[in-house]
Amino acid sequence: MGDSGHATSHEFSGMMPSVMVTNAYLYEKNSKCIRTFASYEESDGLFSDRNVFPTGCVVKMEKILL
């Protein structure tokens, strides 16, 4: 969660971390991080919509068969 605007102490105290849901392909998973992508170019090996998550922050992963 982030905000670059002005806020009162009451508003600031109400900020909570967000819970993100990502639907993506798994590129790599190791003890430090999980790398995902949502789009790719088959012929050029290009990846788009990429994310890197610290492994310790991931609560749940589900395999979805397409």
C-alpha positions in Angstrom: 0.0 0.0 0.0 1.4 3.4 -0.8 0.2 7.0 -1.1 2.2 10.1 -1.9 -0.4 12.6 -1.0 -1.0 14.6 2.3 -2.9 12.9 5.1 -3.9 13.4 8.7 -2.5 11.2 11.4 -5.9 9.5 11.6 -5.9 8.7 7.8 -2.2 7.6 8.0 -3.0 5.2 11.0 -5.8 3.6 8.9 -3.5 2.5 6.1 -3.1 -1.3 5.9 -0.9 -3.5 3.6 -2.8 -4.6 0.5 -3.5 -8.3 -0.3 -2.6 -8.8 -4.0 -4.1 -11.5 -6.2 -2.1 -12.2 -9.3 -3.1 -14.6 -12.0 0.0 -15.3 -14.0 2.4 -17.9 -15.4 5.2 -19.0 -13.1 8.6 -18.1 -14.5 10.8 -19.0 -11.6 10.5 -19.9 -7.9 13.4 -20.2 -5.5 14.0 -19.7 -1.8 14.3 -15.9 -2.2 11.7 -14.8 -4.8 8.9 -15.9 -7.1 8.9 -14.4 -10.7 5.7 -14.3 -12.7 4.5 -13.0 -16.1 1.1 -12.7 -17.7 2.0 -12.1 -21.4 4.8 -13.4 -23.7 5.9 -13.4 -27.3 6.5 -17.0 -28.5 8.9 -16.3 -31.3 11.1 -13.7 -29.5 11.2 -14.9 -25.9 9.8 -11.6 -24.6 7.9 -11.3 -21.4 5.4 -8.6 -20.3 3.3 -7.9 -17.2 6.1 -9.2 -14.9 6.2 -9.3 -11.1 8.8 -10.4 -8.6 7.5 -11.3 -5.1 9.6 -12.1 -2.0 8.9 -15.8 -1.3 8.1 -15.1 2.3 5.3 -12.7 1.3 3.4 -15.3 -0.8 0.6 -16.9 1.2 -0.8 -19.3 -1.3 -0.2 -20.5 -4.9 -2.6 -22.6 -6.9 -1.9 -24.4 -10.1 -4.6 -23.9 -12.7 -4.7 -26.2 -15.7 -5.5 -24.4 -19.0 
